[in-house]
């Protein structure tokens, strides 16, 4: 039997959807900020990234999701 993480289950549920089209960094930021309820600045502090980088990753993720019709989250 193979152990599956909760994140893998979530991604499997979206297989063929737009979340799988995001880069790993975009997906991490999107999940933390949009789905996890963290603020972009808070997530930047937690990860040691600049707030501008987090904002750019989040913007790109949102744009990709919008282009593909959005994903239900």
N, C-alpha and C positions, 0 to 999 in steps of 0.2 A: 504494500500500500504506500502511496506517495503522499506526503504532507503538502497541503496547499495553504498558502497564507490568505488572509482576508483580502489583501490587495489583489492577489492573483484571481480570486473569485470575482471581485468587482470588475477587473479588466476582462475576464472571460465573459461576464454578463454583457459587456459592451463590444464583444468581438465583432469586427466588421463595422463598427460605428466610429464616430469621430474621435473619441478619446484615444483610441489606438493610433490615431494619426499624429498625436502630439509627441514631441520629443520627451525624453524622460524628465528633463528639467522643467519643461512647460507643464507636464502632467503633475509633477510634485507640487509646483506652485499653485496650479489650479485647484488641486485637491485640498491643499492646506488653507488657501484663502477662500475659495468659493464654497467648498464643501465642508471645510473644517472650521469655518467661522473666525479664522485669524485675520488680522489686518496685514496689509502688505509690509508695513514698517516693522510690525511685531515679528513677522516671519523672517524678514531680512536680518533682524537682530539675532534671532534664534539660529540662523544658518550661517551667519558671518558674511552674507552677501550684501551688496549695497542696495538701498531701497530702489534706486533706478533700475538695477538689474532685475529685481523682483517685479517691478511694474512693467518692464518691457516683456518679460516672460509671460506675465499674466495677460498683457494686451495681445501678444501673439497667439496665446492659447484661445482667448475669447474670439479673436478674428478667425482662427481656423474652425472653431466650433460653429460660428455664425455662417461661414461660407458653406459648410456642409449641412446646413439646416438645423444645427444645434443638437445637443444631446440632452436627454431628460436626466436630471440629476436629483 
